[in-house]
Amino acid sequence: MRLATTAVAGGCALLLAAATLSGCGLTSGSPLVDDVRPGSVGQGRPLEGAKLTVTSKQFTEQIILGQMMGLAFKAAGAEVLDRTNIQGSIGAREAVKSGAADGMYEYTGTAWITYLGHTTPIVDPYRQWVAVRDEDRRNGITWLPPAPLDNTYALAANPANAKKYRLRTLSDVARLTKTDPGAATLCVESEFAVRDDGLPGLQKKYGFTIPPGNIKKMDSGIVYTQVSKGTACTLGEVFTTDGRIPELNLTVLEDNKHFFPNYNAAPEINTDAFRKHPEIADVLDPISKRLTTRVAQQLNAKVDVGGEDPHDVALDWLVQEGFIKEG
């Protein structure tokens, strides 16, 4: 859901026109050369003869999803150009909008708030997707059905602090700021501290204020380690699909007043490309349906914790699930 602020393991960085994608073994605009064929998707190779470009933002989950899209297209018969790992959400979005890329996985909440300019999220995830789909048509973008995967913001604590301070929901955080303000310490990224869908809006919605001295700003990866230790901060900003949540056994607090928007991942496809190749929907829909928040946590952990390559993680999962075959 977030703007592209989290670096992928290994420090891969790519601008759309950059020459080399360091550490991932790819170059900008590299063709996918994997020897893959249809499994349960792509039967009959409906994209035979198509030339499609896939893109993504510059963080682990996005790169994995972009690789999945490209591999599925390849198995269905297309020639695929890989332009994943673009720095910045706007860059990836504009690539699809302009036709420089044909598709990517994007988040409904990001589109609704960041691209379409709304301030109030829609609580029901399906209605949120429908609203984005309908409004974004005017921008030449076609949204395909969303995945259950919801990469939204959350606050988390380690199990000891969650138990000690009786933290189960975000309303419990509001209670803690009043009953034991010294214990209400928070580690966050700088962006979360100022975004309307971050800390300022959260405090307004739940009616609490954390003193500035109790808020520590740091890089995302450090937030997770500090929350796990539980000494520098009782609470930390996390992303719900991050693989470090189960790895560090963090307790994610329930957003019981539904403040944070839904950030369901869904394929956004350049409308001209979709008109030429409507078979794209049949290729991607079964894959999207299988992508849950838990699956995303597991796949992200393989990269962020296990140090695996995002391309390999995407390929292995698609083969394991029977969507495509190798060789």
C-alpha positions, -999 to +999 in steps of 0.1 A: +000+000+000+028+024+008+046+047-014+079+031-025+101+038+006+112+004+016+143-010-002+145-046-013+170-069+003+203-066-015+197-029-022+182-032-057+173+002-072+160+011-106+148+041-124+127+035-155+156+044-177+184+032-155+211+009-169+215-018-143+194-033-116+221-040-091+220-073-072+190-087-091+208-098-122+185-078-145+188-047-166+162-020-173+139-034-198+153-070-196+132-096-214+120-124-192+138-155-205+124-181-182+114-214-198+079-215-185+046-229-199+010-230-189-002-248-158-037-240-146-034-206-162-025-197-198-039-229-213-038-226-250-013-198-248-039-170-253-012-143-252+008-158-281+023-130-301+016-103-275+045-080-264+038-069-228+058-048-203+053-053-166+064-029-139+064-024-101+074-001-073+107-004-054+100-027-025+099-064-019+062-072-022+058-051-053+088-067-071+075-102-062+040-093-076+055-077-107+075-109-114+044-130-109+026-110-135+054-112-160+059-149-155+022-156-159+022-136-191+052-154-204+037-188-197+006-177-216+027-171-247+037-134-244+070-118-249+076-100-216+098-070-209+106-066-172+106-031-159+099-039-123+115-021-093+109+015-104+118+041-077+086+059-065+049+051-067+043+079-092+069+066-116+053+031-118+018+045-120+027+069-148+044+041-167+011+022-168-010+053-175+012+064-204+016+030-219+053+027-212+043-004-192+012-025-197+005-036-162+014-038-125-002-047-092-013-016-074-032-010-041-067+002-040-061+026-011-031+041-028-051+048-059-081+062-040-061+086-018-028+093-036-038+092-072-075+101-072-073+126-044-099+114-019-094+119+018-120+094+032-115+057+025-143+033+019-146+007+047-158-022+026-128-035+005-149-046-025-167-012-026-134+005-023-121-015-054-153-008-074-150+030-067-113+030-078-121+009-109-149+031-120-132+064-114-098+054-129-113+045-162-111+081-173-073+078-168-070+050-193-065+023-166-084-009-162-085-025-128-090-063-126-105-080-095-085-076-063-066-100-042-075-107-006-040-094+002-044-062+022-011-043+027-023-016+051-008+002+080-010-012+115+005-007+150+022-037+166+038-046+199+059-075+211+039-102+230+053-091+264+042-055+260+009-064+245+002-085+276+017-060+301-003-031+288-034-051+277-031-040+241-054-057+217-070-029+197-061+007+188-086+019+213-064+002+239-036+025+227-058+055+233-065+042+268-027+037+274-019+073+264-042+085+292-035+060+320+002+055+315+014+082+290+051+074+296+046+039+283+029+051+251+062+052+231+060+048+193+086+040+166+076+051+131+089+060+096+091+097+090+064+095+063+039+078+087+044+106+112+030+132+088+006+114+064-032+120+067-037+082+066-009+078+091-003+091+127-021+125+125-053+110+112-050+080+136-048+102+167-077+123+155-099+092+148-091+075+182-089+107+202-054+105+217-021+123+214+013+109+218+038+135+229+065+143+203+091+132+227+076+097+228+077+093+190+110+080+175+115+083+137+136+057+119+139+035+089+113+008+085+136-022+092+148-006+124+112-001+135+106-039+135+137-047+155+130-020+181+094-031+185+106-067+189+130-056+217+103-035+233+125-011+252+129+019+229+093+018+219+062-001+231+045+003+197+056+005+161+042+012+127+041-019+106+027-031+073+003-060+075+019-081+048+055-077+061+072-111+066+089-098+097+056-098+117+054-136+120+092-139+120+095-116+151+062-129+166+047-093+168+012-087+180-007-066+154-034-044+171-069-045+156-081-013+139-114-015+156-127+019+143-116+011+107-093+041+103-067+027+080-078+024+043-080-010+025-049-015+004-059-046-015-035-054-043-051-056-078-038-057-113-040-023-130-037-026-168-033+001-194-067+001-211-053+001-246-033-030-238-063-046-222-085-040-253-059-057-274-054-086-250-085-091-229-072-126-221-050-109-195-079-111-171-083-149-173-045-153-168-043-131-137-077-136-119-069-171-105-035-159-092-050-128-075-076-149-058-049-170-041-028-140-029-038-135+008-022-114+034-007-145+050+007-157+017+023-122+011+039-123+046+054-157+038+067-146+004+081-113+016+099-131+045+117-153+020+133-121+006+135-098+036+145-125+062+158-153+041+177-132+015+162-149-016+158-132-049+122-118-056+121-134-090+129-168-077+103-164-049+077-155-075+086-183-098+087-210-071+053-200-057+036-200-091+050-234-099+042-247-064+006-235-068+003-252-102-003-219-121+026-224-144+052-251-152+089-249-158+105-264-190 
